[in-house]
């Protein structure tokens, strides 16, 4: 059973501790995806000014 967790242990640190640039990129992607989801779930209101100003 010992050799099986090793690949998981190698992959985890890169995901658990991303670089600040990567973290900002992930945050920007998340914000873009959130705004896209807002436009898809609310087709009658494509422009959500108050929501984007609060973020």
N, CA, C and O atoms as a Tripos MOL2 file, in Angstrom:
@<TRIPOS>MOLECULE
protein
  220   219    55     0     0
PROTEIN
NO_CHARGES

@<TRIPOS>ATOM
      1 N           0.8300   -1.2100    0.0000 N.3       1 UNK1
      2 CA          0.0000    0.0000    0.0000 C.3       1 UNK1
      3 C           0.8640    1.2600    0.0000 C.2       1 UNK1
      4 O           0.3750    2.3290   -0.3640 O.2       1 UNK1
      5 N           2.1230    1.1660    0.3940 N.am      2 UNK2
      6 CA          2.9640    2.3570    0.5010 C.3       2 UNK2
      7 C           3.1800    3.0600   -0.8420 C.2       2 UNK2
      8 O           3.0740    4.2850   -0.8910 O.2       2 UNK2
      9 N           3.4810    2.3390   -1.9420 N.am      3 UNK3
     10 CA          3.7680    3.0610   -3.1930 C.3       3 UNK3
     11 C           2.5480    3.7520   -3.7900 C.2       3 UNK3
     12 O           2.7120    4.6710   -4.5930 O.2       3 UNK3
     13 N           1.3490    3.3520   -3.4370 N.am      4 UNK4
     14 CA          0.1570    3.9190   -4.0880 C.3       4 UNK4
     15 C          -0.0430    5.4030   -3.7480 C.2       4 UNK4
     16 O          -0.3330    6.1700   -4.6670 O.2       4 UNK4
     17 N           0.0900    5.8640   -2.4910 N.am      5 UNK5
     18 CA         -0.1760    7.2870   -2.2160 C.3       5 UNK5
     19 C           0.8710    8.2300   -2.7770 C.2       5 UNK5
     20 O           0.6330    9.4370   -2.8300 O.2       5 UNK5
     21 N           2.0340    7.7200   -3.2010 N.am      6 UNK6
     22 CA          3.1200    8.6110   -3.6090 C.3       6 UNK6
     23 C           2.7360    9.5730   -4.7320 C.2       6 UNK6
     24 O           2.9900   10.7700   -4.5930 O.2       6 UNK6
     25 N           2.1330    9.1150   -5.8500 N.am      7 UNK7
     26 CA          1.7630   10.0790   -6.8970 C.3       7 UNK7
     27 C           0.8170   11.1530   -6.3820 C.2       7 UNK7
     28 O           0.9070   12.3080   -6.8000 O.2       7 UNK7
     29 N          -0.0910   10.7870   -5.4770 N.am      8 UNK8
     30 CA         -1.0170   11.7820   -4.9330 C.3       8 UNK8
     31 C          -0.2530   12.8230   -4.1210 C.2       8 UNK8
     32 O          -0.5590   14.0130   -4.1860 O.2       8 UNK8
     33 N           0.7440   12.3740   -3.3540 N.am      9 UNK9
     34 CA          1.5190   13.3080   -2.5380 C.3       9 UNK9
     35 C           2.3220   14.2580   -3.4290 C.2       9 UNK9
     36 O           2.5400   15.4120   -3.0600 O.2       9 UNK9
     37 N           2.7600   13.7840   -4.5950 N.am     10 UNK10
     38 CA          3.5400   14.6560   -5.4890 C.3      10 UNK10
     39 C           2.6310   15.7000   -6.1440 C.2      10 UNK10
     40 O           3.0370   16.8440   -6.3460 O.2      10 UNK10
     41 N           1.4180   15.3040   -6.4680 N.am     11 UNK11
     42 CA          0.5270   16.2360   -7.1770 C.3      11 UNK11
     43 C          -0.0480   17.2850   -6.2240 C.2      11 UNK11
     44 O          -0.2750   18.4280   -6.6210 O.2      11 UNK11
     45 N          -0.2850   16.8960   -4.9630 N.am     12 UNK12
     46 CA         -0.9880   17.7970   -4.0440 C.3      12 UNK12
     47 C          -0.3070   19.1500   -3.8300 C.2      12 UNK12
     48 O          -0.9900   20.1710   -3.9090 O.2      12 UNK12
     49 N           1.0240   19.2160   -3.5600 N.am     13 UNK13
     50 CA          1.6180   20.5160   -3.2290 C.3      13 UNK13
     51 C           1.4010   21.5790   -4.3030 C.2      13 UNK13
     52 O           1.2080   22.7490   -3.9730 O.2      13 UNK13
     53 N           1.4290   21.1970   -5.5830 N.am     14 UNK14
     54 CA          1.2540   22.2040   -6.6350 C.3      14 UNK14
     55 C          -0.1580   22.7840   -6.6000 C.2      14 UNK14
     56 O          -0.3610   23.9600   -6.9050 O.2      14 UNK14
     57 N          -1.1360   21.9480   -6.2260 N.am     15 UNK15
     58 CA         -2.5090   22.4490   -6.1590 C.3      15 UNK15
     59 C          -2.7480   23.2050   -4.8490 C.2      15 UNK15
     60 O          -3.4560   24.2120   -4.8320 O.2      15 UNK15
     61 N          -2.1580   22.7180   -3.7550 N.am     16 UNK16
     62 CA         -2.4200   23.3190   -2.4500 C.3      16 UNK16
     63 C          -1.7190   24.6670   -2.3090 C.2      16 UNK16
     64 O          -2.2380   25.5630   -1.6450 O.2      16 UNK16
     65 N          -0.5450   24.8230   -2.9270 N.am     17 UNK17
     66 CA          0.2120   26.0690   -2.7780 C.3      17 UNK17
     67 C           0.5590   26.6400   -4.1480 C.2      17 UNK17
     68 O           1.7050   26.5320   -4.5860 O.2      17 UNK17
     69 N          -0.4110   27.2480   -4.8320 N.am     18 UNK18
     70 CA         -0.1130   27.8460   -6.1340 C.3      18 UNK18
     71 C           0.6470   29.1490   -5.9730 C.2      18 UNK18
     72 O           0.5950   29.7780   -4.9150 O.2      18 UNK18
     73 N           1.3480   29.5540   -7.0140 N.am     19 UNK19
     74 CA          2.0740   30.8220   -6.9600 C.3      19 UNK19
     75 C           1.0720   31.9780   -6.9550 C.2      19 UNK19
     76 O          -0.0570   31.8070   -7.4150 O.2      19 UNK19
     77 N           1.4630   33.1580   -6.4410 N.am     20 UNK20
     78 CA          0.5240   34.3000   -6.4200 C.3      20 UNK20
     79 C          -0.0270   34.6300   -7.8090 C.2      20 UNK20
     80 O          -1.2080   34.9530   -7.9410 O.2      20 UNK20
     81 N           0.8120   34.5530   -8.8440 N.am     21 UNK21
     82 CA          0.3200   34.8340  -10.1980 C.3      21 UNK21
     83 C          -0.7420   33.8250  -10.6040 C.2      21 UNK21
     84 O          -1.7610   34.1850  -11.1940 O.2      21 UNK21
     85 N          -0.4950   32.5470  -10.2820 N.am     22 UNK22
     86 CA         -1.4660   31.5140  -10.6220 C.3      22 UNK22
     87 C          -2.7590   31.7450   -9.8490 C.2      22 UNK22
     88 O          -3.8520   31.5710  -10.3870 O.2      22 UNK22
     89 N          -2.6260   32.1380   -8.5800 N.am     23 UNK23
     90 CA         -3.8230   32.3780   -7.7770 C.3      23 UNK23
     91 C          -4.6360   33.5240   -8.3720 C.2      23 UNK23
     92 O          -5.8610   33.4400   -8.4470 O.2      23 UNK23
     93 N          -3.9570   34.6010   -8.7970 N.am     24 UNK24
     94 CA         -4.6780   35.7230   -9.4100 C.3      24 UNK24
     95 C          -5.3360   35.2860  -10.7120 C.2      24 UNK24
     96 O          -6.4610   35.6850  -11.0140 O.2      24 UNK24
     97 N          -4.6270   34.4660  -11.4780 N.am     25 UNK25
     98 CA         -5.2050   33.9940  -12.7380 C.3      25 UNK25
     99 C          -6.4390   33.1450  -12.4790 C.2      25 UNK25
    100 O          -7.4420   33.2600  -13.1840 O.2      25 UNK25
    101 N          -6.3580   32.2770  -11.4440 N.am     26 UNK26
    102 CA         -7.5220   31.4510  -11.1200 C.3      26 UNK26
    103 C          -8.6720   32.3210  -10.6300 C.2      26 UNK26
    104 O          -9.8280   32.0630  -10.9640 O.2      26 UNK26
    105 N          -8.3630   33.3610   -9.8330 N.am     27 UNK27
    106 CA         -9.4290   34.2530   -9.3710 C.3      27 UNK27
    107 C         -10.0770   34.9650  -10.5520 C.2      27 UNK27
    108 O         -11.3010   35.0780  -10.6180 O.2      27 UNK27
    109 N          -9.2460   35.4500  -11.4960 N.am     28 UNK28
    110 CA         -9.8040   36.1410  -12.6650 C.3      28 UNK28
    111 C         -10.6740   35.1920  -13.4740 C.2      28 UNK28
    112 O         -11.7570   35.5700  -13.9200 O.2      28 UNK28
    113 N         -10.2060   33.9570  -13.6660 N.am     29 UNK29
    114 CA        -11.0150   32.9830  -14.3990 C.3      29 UNK29
    115 C         -12.3250   32.7130  -13.6680 C.2      29 UNK29
    116 O         -13.3790   32.6050  -14.2950 O.2      29 UNK29
    117 N         -12.2610   32.6050  -12.3350 N.am     30 UNK30
    118 CA        -13.4810   32.3620  -11.5690 C.3      30 UNK30
    119 C         -14.4600   33.5140  -11.7050 C.2      30 UNK30
    120 O         -15.6630   33.2990  -11.8470 O.2      30 UNK30
    121 N         -13.9370   34.7590  -11.6600 N.am     31 UNK31
    122 CA        -14.8270   35.9080  -11.8010 C.3      31 UNK31
    123 C         -15.4420   35.9500  -13.1950 C.2      31 UNK31
    124 O         -16.6170   36.2850  -13.3440 O.2      31 UNK31
    125 N         -14.6540   35.6110  -14.2220 N.am     32 UNK32
    126 CA        -15.2030   35.6010  -15.5840 C.3      32 UNK32
    127 C         -16.2680   34.5220  -15.7180 C.2      32 UNK32
    128 O         -17.3170   34.7500  -16.3210 O.2      32 UNK32
    129 N         -15.9970   33.3430  -15.1530 N.am     33 UNK33
    130 CA        -16.9880   32.2690  -15.2320 C.3      33 UNK33
    131 C         -18.2620   32.6580  -14.4800 C.2      33 UNK33
    132 O         -19.3700   32.3550  -14.9240 O.2      33 UNK33
    133 N         -18.0950   33.3380  -13.3310 N.am     34 UNK34
    134 CA        -19.2770   33.7510  -12.5690 C.3      34 UNK34
    135 C         -20.1050   34.7460  -13.3760 C.2      34 UNK34
    136 O         -21.3320   34.6480  -13.4090 O.2      34 UNK34
    137 N         -19.4400   35.7080  -14.0300 N.am     35 UNK35
    138 CA        -20.1970   36.6870  -14.8050 C.3      35 UNK35
    139 C         -20.8730   36.0120  -16.0040 C.2      35 UNK35
    140 O         -21.9930   36.3700  -16.3680 O.2      35 UNK35
    141 N         -20.1950   35.0410  -16.6110 N.am     36 UNK36
    142 CA        -20.8160   34.3170  -17.7340 C.3      36 UNK36
    143 C         -22.0220   33.5350  -17.2390 C.2      36 UNK36
    144 O         -23.0580   33.5060  -17.9030 O.2      36 UNK36
    145 N         -21.8930   32.8890  -16.0580 N.am     37 UNK37
    146 CA        -23.0200   32.1220  -15.5220 C.3      37 UNK37
    147 C         -24.1840   33.0550  -15.1870 C.2      37 UNK37
    148 O         -25.3440   32.7040  -15.4000 O.2      37 UNK37
    149 N         -23.8720   34.2500  -14.6590 N.am     38 UNK38
    150 CA        -24.9390   35.1930  -14.3480 C.3      38 UNK38
    151 C         -25.6930   35.5860  -15.6240 C.2      38 UNK38
    152 O         -26.9180   35.7060  -15.6110 O.2      38 UNK38
    153 N         -24.9570   35.7870  -16.7300 N.am     39 UNK39
    154 CA        -25.6130   36.1580  -17.9800 C.3      39 UNK39
    155 C         -26.4320   34.9890  -18.5320 C.2      39 UNK39
    156 O         -27.4810   35.1960  -19.1430 O.2      39 UNK39
    157 N         -25.9490   33.7570  -18.3130 N.am     40 UNK40
    158 CA        -26.6890   32.6090  -18.8360 C.3      40 UNK40
    159 C         -27.9350   32.3310  -18.0000 C.2      40 UNK40
    160 O         -28.9840   31.9960  -18.5500 O.2      40 UNK40
    161 N         -27.8320   32.4670  -16.6700 N.am     41 UNK41
    162 CA        -28.9750   32.1430  -15.8260 C.3      41 UNK41
    163 C         -29.9930   33.2850  -15.8120 C.2      41 UNK41
    164 O         -31.1610   33.0590  -15.4970 O.2      41 UNK41
    165 N         -29.5670   34.5130  -16.1490 N.am     42 UNK42
    166 CA        -30.4970   35.6440  -16.1730 C.3      42 UNK42
    167 C         -30.4820   36.2770  -17.5670 C.2      42 UNK42
    168 O         -29.8930   37.3420  -17.7540 O.2      42 UNK42
    169 N         -31.1250   35.6340  -18.5460 N.am     43 UNK43
    170 CA        -31.0800   36.1890  -19.9060 C.3      43 UNK43
    171 C         -31.8380   37.5060  -20.0340 C.2      43 UNK43
    172 O         -31.4960   38.3050  -20.9050 O.2      43 UNK43
    173 N         -32.8600   37.7740  -19.2030 N.am     44 UNK44
    174 CA        -33.5960   39.0310  -19.3300 C.3      44 UNK44
    175 C         -32.7640   40.2050  -18.8160 C.2      44 UNK44
    176 O         -33.0280   41.3530  -19.1730 O.2      44 UNK44
    177 N         -31.7450   39.9200  -17.9660 N.am     45 UNK45
    178 CA        -30.9060   40.9980  -17.4400 C.3      45 UNK45
    179 C         -29.4510   40.7070  -17.8020 C.2      45 UNK45
    180 O         -28.6890   40.2410  -16.9550 O.2      45 UNK45
    181 N         -29.0560   40.9740  -19.0440 N.am     46 UNK46
    182 CA        -27.6760   40.6300  -19.4400 C.3      46 UNK46
    183 C         -26.6350   41.5110  -18.7670 C.2      46 UNK46
    184 O         -25.4780   41.1050  -18.6580 O.2      46 UNK46
    185 N         -27.0070   42.7040  -18.3130 N.am     47 UNK47
    186 CA        -26.0290   43.6100  -17.7040 C.3      47 UNK47
    187 C         -26.3310   43.7450  -16.2210 C.2      47 UNK47
    188 O         -27.3410   44.3430  -15.8480 O.2      47 UNK47
    189 N         -25.4640   43.1950  -15.3670 N.am     48 UNK48
    190 CA        -25.6640   43.2200  -13.9200 C.3      48 UNK48
    191 C         -24.6480   44.1760  -13.2940 C.2      48 UNK48
    192 O         -23.6460   43.7310  -12.7340 O.2      48 UNK48
    193 N         -24.8940   45.4650  -13.3810 N.am     49 UNK49
    194 CA        -23.9360   46.4430  -12.8670 C.3      49 UNK49
    195 C         -23.7340   46.3360  -11.3540 C.2      49 UNK49
    196 O         -22.5840   46.2990  -10.9170 O.2      49 UNK49
    197 N         -24.7910   46.2840  -10.5270 N.am     50 UNK50
    198 CA        -24.5730   46.2690   -9.0770 C.3      50 UNK50
    199 C         -23.7830   45.0540   -8.6030 C.2      50 UNK50
    200 O         -22.9500   45.1720   -7.7040 O.2      50 UNK50
    201 N         -24.0390   43.8680   -9.2080 N.am     51 UNK51
    202 CA        -23.3300   42.6700   -8.7760 C.3      51 UNK51
    203 C         -21.8350   42.7990   -9.0600 C.2      51 UNK51
    204 O         -21.0120   42.4530   -8.2120 O.2      51 UNK51
    205 N         -21.4770   43.2960  -10.2490 N.am     52 UNK52
    206 CA        -20.0630   43.3790  -10.5980 C.3      52 UNK52
    207 C         -19.3650   44.4670   -9.7710 C.2      52 UNK52
    208 O         -18.1730   44.3410   -9.4920 O.2      52 UNK52
    209 N         -20.0690   45.5230   -9.3750 N.am     53 UNK53
    210 CA        -19.4400   46.5540   -8.5570 C.3      53 UNK53
    211 C         -19.1820   46.0360   -7.1470 C.2      53 UNK53
    212 O         -18.2050   46.4410   -6.5180 O.2      53 UNK53
    213 N         -20.0400   45.1470   -6.6350 N.am     54 UNK54
    214 CA        -19.8510   44.6300   -5.2870 C.3      54 UNK54
    215 C         -18.6470   43.7090   -5.1980 C.2      54 UNK54
    216 O         -18.0140   43.6280   -4.1450 O.2      54 UNK54
    217 N         -18.3160   43.0160   -6.2750 N.am     55 UNK55
    218 CA        -17.2060   42.0580   -6.2200 C.3      55 UNK55
    219 C         -15.8710   42.7680   -6.0870 C.2      55 UNK55
    220 O         -14.8290   42.1150   -6.0260 O.2      55 UNK55
@<TRIPOS>BOND
     1     1     2 1
     2     2     3 1
     3     3     4 2
     4     3     5 am
     5     5     6 1
     6     6     7 1
     7     7     8 2
     8     7     9 am
     9     9    10 1
    10    10    11 1
    11    11    12 2
    12    11    13 am
    13    13    14 1
    14    14    15 1
    15    15    16 2
    16    15    17 am
    17    17    18 1
    18    18    19 1
    19    19    20 2
    20    19    21 am
    21    21    22 1
    22    22    23 1
    23    23    24 2
    24    23    25 am
    25    25    26 1
    26    26    27 1
    27    27    28 2
    28    27    29 am
    29    29    30 1
    30    30    31 1
    31    31    32 2
    32    31    33 am
    33    33    34 1
    34    34    35 1
    35    35    36 2
    36    35    37 am
    37    37    38 1
    38    38    39 1
    39    39    40 2
    40    39    41 am
    41    41    42 1
    42    42    43 1
    43    43    44 2
    44    43    45 am
    45    45    46 1
    46    46    47 1
    47    47    48 2
    48    47    49 am
    49    49    50 1
    50    50    51 1
    51    51    52 2
    52    51    53 am
    53    53    54 1
    54    54    55 1
    55    55    56 2
    56    55    57 am
    57    57    58 1
    58    58    59 1
    59    59    60 2
    60    59    61 am
    61    61    62 1
    62    62    63 1
    63    63    64 2
    64    63    65 am
    65    65    66 1
    66    66    67 1
    67    67    68 2
    68    67    69 am
    69    69    70 1
    70    70    71 1
    71    71    72 2
    72    71    73 am
    73    73    74 1
    74    74    75 1
    75    75    76 2
    76    75    77 am
    77    77    78 1
    78    78    79 1
    79    79    80 2
    80    79    81 am
    81    81    82 1
    82    82    83 1
    83    83    84 2
    84    83    85 am
    85    85    86 1
    86    86    87 1
    87    87    88 2
    88    87    89 am
    89    89    90 1
    90    90    91 1
    91    91    92 2
    92    91    93 am
    93    93    94 1
    94    94    95 1
    95    95    96 2
    96    95    97 am
    97    97    98 1
    98    98    99 1
    99    99   100 2
   100    99   101 am
   101   101   102 1
   102   102   103 1
   103   103   104 2
   104   103   105 am
   105   105   106 1
   106   106   107 1
   107   107   108 2
   108   107   109 am
   109   109   110 1
   110   110   111 1
   111   111   112 2
   112   111   113 am
   113   113   114 1
   114   114   115 1
   115   115   116 2
   116   115   117 am
   117   117   118 1
   118   118   119 1
   119   119   120 2
   120   119   121 am
   121   121   122 1
   122   122   123 1
   123   123   124 2
   124   123   125 am
   125   125   126 1
   126   126   127 1
   127   127   128 2
   128   127   129 am
   129   129   130 1
   130   130   131 1
   131   131   132 2
   132   131   133 am
   133   133   134 1
   134   134   135 1
   135   135   136 2
   136   135   137 am
   137   137   138 1
   138   138   139 1
   139   139   140 2
   140   139   141 am
   141   141   142 1
   142   142   143 1
   143   143   144 2
   144   143   145 am
   145   145   146 1
   146   146   147 1
   147   147   148 2
   148   147   149 am
   149   149   150 1
   150   150   151 1
   151   151   152 2
   152   151   153 am
   153   153   154 1
   154   154   155 1
   155   155   156 2
   156   155   157 am
   157   157   158 1
   158   158   159 1
   159   159   160 2
   160   159   161 am
   161   161   162 1
   162   162   163 1
   163   163   164 2
   164   163   165 am
   165   165   166 1
   166   166   167 1
   167   167   168 2
   168   167   169 am
   169   169   170 1
   170   170   171 1
   171   171   172 2
   172   171   173 am
   173   173   174 1
   174   174   175 1
   175   175   176 2
   176   175   177 am
   177   177   178 1
   178   178   179 1
   179   179   180 2
   180   179   181 am
   181   181   182 1
   182   182   183 1
   183   183   184 2
   184   183   185 am
   185   185   186 1
   186   186   187 1
   187   187   188 2
   188   187   189 am
   189   189   190 1
   190   190   191 1
   191   191   192 2
   192   191   193 am
   193   193   194 1
   194   194   195 1
   195   195   196 2
   196   195   197 am
   197   197   198 1
   198   198   199 1
   199   199   200 2
   200   199   201 am
   201   201   202 1
   202   202   203 1
   203   203   204 2
   204   203   205 am
   205   205   206 1
   206   206   207 1
   207   207   208 2
   208   207   209 am
   209   209   210 1
   210   210   211 1
   211   211   212 2
   212   211   213 am
   213   213   214 1
   214   214   215 1
   215   215   216 2
   216   215   217 am
   217   217   218 1
   218   218   219 1
   219   219   220 2
@<TRIPOS>SUBSTRUCTURE
     1 UNK1         2 RESIDUE 1 A UNK
     2 UNK2         6 RESIDUE 1 A UNK
     3 UNK3        10 RESIDUE 1 A UNK
     4 UNK4        14 RESIDUE 1 A UNK
     5 UNK5        18 RESIDUE 1 A UNK
     6 UNK6        22 RESIDUE 1 A UNK
     7 UNK7        26 RESIDUE 1 A UNK
     8 UNK8        30 RESIDUE 1 A UNK
     9 UNK9        34 RESIDUE 1 A UNK
    10 UNK10       38 RESIDUE 1 A UNK
    11 UNK11       42 RESIDUE 1 A UNK
    12 UNK12       46 RESIDUE 1 A UNK
    13 UNK13       50 RESIDUE 1 A UNK
    14 UNK14       54 RESIDUE 1 A UNK
    15 UNK15       58 RESIDUE 1 A UNK
    16 UNK16       62 RESIDUE 1 A UNK
    17 UNK17       66 RESIDUE 1 A UNK
    18 UNK18       70 RESIDUE 1 A UNK
    19 UNK19       74 RESIDUE 1 A UNK
    20 UNK20       78 RESIDUE 1 A UNK
    21 UNK21       82 RESIDUE 1 A UNK
    22 UNK22       86 RESIDUE 1 A UNK
    23 UNK23       90 RESIDUE 1 A UNK
    24 UNK24       94 RESIDUE 1 A UNK
    25 UNK25       98 RESIDUE 1 A UNK
    26 UNK26      102 RESIDUE 1 A UNK
    27 UNK27      106 RESIDUE 1 A UNK
    28 UNK28      110 RESIDUE 1 A UNK
    29 UNK29      114 RESIDUE 1 A UNK
    30 UNK30      118 RESIDUE 1 A UNK
    31 UNK31      122 RESIDUE 1 A UNK
    32 UNK32      126 RESIDUE 1 A UNK
    33 UNK33      130 RESIDUE 1 A UNK
    34 UNK34      134 RESIDUE 1 A UNK
    35 UNK35      138 RESIDUE 1 A UNK
    36 UNK36      142 RESIDUE 1 A UNK
    37 UNK37      146 RESIDUE 1 A UNK
    38 UNK38      150 RESIDUE 1 A UNK
    39 UNK39      154 RESIDUE 1 A UNK
    40 UNK40      158 RESIDUE 1 A UNK
    41 UNK41      162 RESIDUE 1 A UNK
    42 UNK42      166 RESIDUE 1 A UNK
    43 UNK43      170 RESIDUE 1 A UNK
    44 UNK44      174 RESIDUE 1 A UNK
    45 UNK45      178 RESIDUE 1 A UNK
    46 UNK46      182 RESIDUE 1 A UNK
    47 UNK47      186 RESIDUE 1 A UNK
    48 UNK48      190 RESIDUE 1 A UNK
    49 UNK49      194 RESIDUE 1 A UNK
    50 UNK50      198 RESIDUE 1 A UNK
    51 UNK51      202 RESIDUE 1 A UNK
    52 UNK52      206 RESIDUE 1 A UNK
    53 UNK53      210 RESIDUE 1 A UNK
    54 UNK54      214 RESIDUE 1 A UNK
    55 UNK55      218 RESIDUE 1 A UNK
